[in-house]
Amino acid sequence: MEHDNPHAFNTLCIHVDEGADEQFGAVSTPIFQTSTFRFPSVEEGAARFASGKGYIYTRLKNPTVSQLEQALARLEGGTACTAAATGMAAVSGLYFTFLGAGDHMVGTDCMYGPSRLIMEREFTRFGVQSDFVDTSDPAVVERHWKENTKLLYIETPANPTLKITDIAACAALAHRHGALLAVDNTFLSPVLQNPIALGADIVIHSLTKHINGHSDVVGGAVITKDPALGARHRKVFTTFGGTMDPHQAWLVLRGVKSLSLRVLKAQENAIRVAEFLAEHPRVESVYYPGLKSHPQYELARRQAKGPGSIIAFVLKGGYSAGVRLLNGVKLPALAVSLGGIESLIQHPASMTHSGMTPQERSDAGISEGLVRLSVGCEDLADILEDLKAGLAQCGAEGHRAGEAREP
Ligand SMILES: *Cc1c(COP(=O)(O)O)cnc(C)c1O
């Protein structure tokens, strides 16, 4: 796949905000830490309100935030972007802008939990209906399509099995019905996957993950292919109020400079880690789109430039093996989130999905020994050695079972 710009992607990431400071020529985009902007005259103030051009008030638009928004639009091949305070503000704002009473949405069943929960628990109060289905099968999406379906919202790859949804097929389907396709591109980032080039109308990001990449800020973004769609979204979202703060934007913009370097290095590590895990006697199965054993290996190769750096794997020995591995490893931070420069590891059964019963987890495809590893940019040998040592603590299947607390 080609990027619609004259530079290769890494060069684009590094130079994406060049010339942002015309006044002093600062190489790093300045932080415009101001809530409001002085109008030189009544006429100029009136002109800014009338045209929407220029700066009025930071909730509406701020120069540092604008630099980040323009950068993200370019990286995703879109025409407009609105940055949000968090990834969830971006998701909620997407629903709030493009759905209303009497509308229906189809979404990926295993998408990021809160993106599904806010729709099912809160948007129902406003008369929005939804179905969360296995979008990896376009026939299933078609079967759940309704006369009032306005939005198809997919996440690919998606937790916990790194299931892939065919973006181009979904775009064709949504457009045939006059609806919009939105894609949560958080897992792969624009370095590896460009949903707009594949036909999507809207791209969502949790900037908290790869794009910022340093586990030090939360943020989100909505990028649109069509300027009118972007203008509509900005108008609603800036009033909704979940917009980004300039200091946050500056941090994320700094992350963007090294985005390509980080994503490619982490992926290089992840490919080797996935191969190592697939061979390991204490590992039952590995979910990673870069392994030929992934059921959608070919689709993943076709629509993305690489498999990324998130690996899910199931340990033999279930819950207690998961607990022992996570207590046994020293290098990856025992933490939720993903896409940081450091490796992060989490055990859904004891952490993110501990509120569910083992049966509910099993129904959702989350087995007790499932572990999610977001591979970082450390030296590969160190990651492998640490995992080896951690896996040695897991015990053989059934061995020492009951030592760790069962749910
Ligand atoms: C983290 C995440 C979100 C939510 O982002 P926040 O910044 O935590 O609000 C949405 N989608 C995906 C895929 C995520 O990983």
The ligand as a MOL file (V3000), in Angstrom:
LIG
                    3D

  0  0  0     0  0            999 V3000
M  V30 BEGIN CTAB
M  V30 COUNTS 15 15 0 0 0
M  V30 BEGIN ATOM
M  V30 1 C -7.1310 2.1100 24.9040 0
M  V30 2 C -8.0580 1.9490 23.7780 0
M  V30 3 C -9.1740 2.7960 23.6160 0
M  V30 4 C -9.5210 3.8830 24.6180 0
M  V30 5 O -8.5330 4.8340 24.7430 0
M  V30 6 P -8.2490 5.6900 26.0870 0
M  V30 7 O -7.1720 6.6000 25.6610 0
M  V30 8 O -7.8700 4.7250 27.1520 0
M  V30 9 O -9.5150 6.3940 26.4420 0
M  V30 10 C -9.9630 2.6060 22.5010 0
M  V30 11 N -9.7030 1.6320 21.6040 0
M  V30 12 C -8.6590 0.7900 21.7400 0
M  V30 13 C -8.4220 -0.2710 20.7360 0
M  V30 14 C -7.8060 0.9100 22.8330 0
M  V30 15 O -6.7770 0.0690 22.9740 0
M  V30 END ATOM
M  V30 BEGIN BOND
M  V30 1 1 1 2
M  V30 2 1 2 3
M  V30 3 2 2 14
M  V30 4 1 3 4
M  V30 5 2 3 10
M  V30 6 1 4 5
M  V30 7 1 5 6
M  V30 8 2 6 7
M  V30 9 1 6 8
M  V30 10 1 6 9
M  V30 11 1 10 11
M  V30 12 2 11 12
M  V30 13 1 12 13
M  V30 14 1 12 14
M  V30 15 1 14 15
M  V30 END BOND
M  V30 END CTAB
M  END
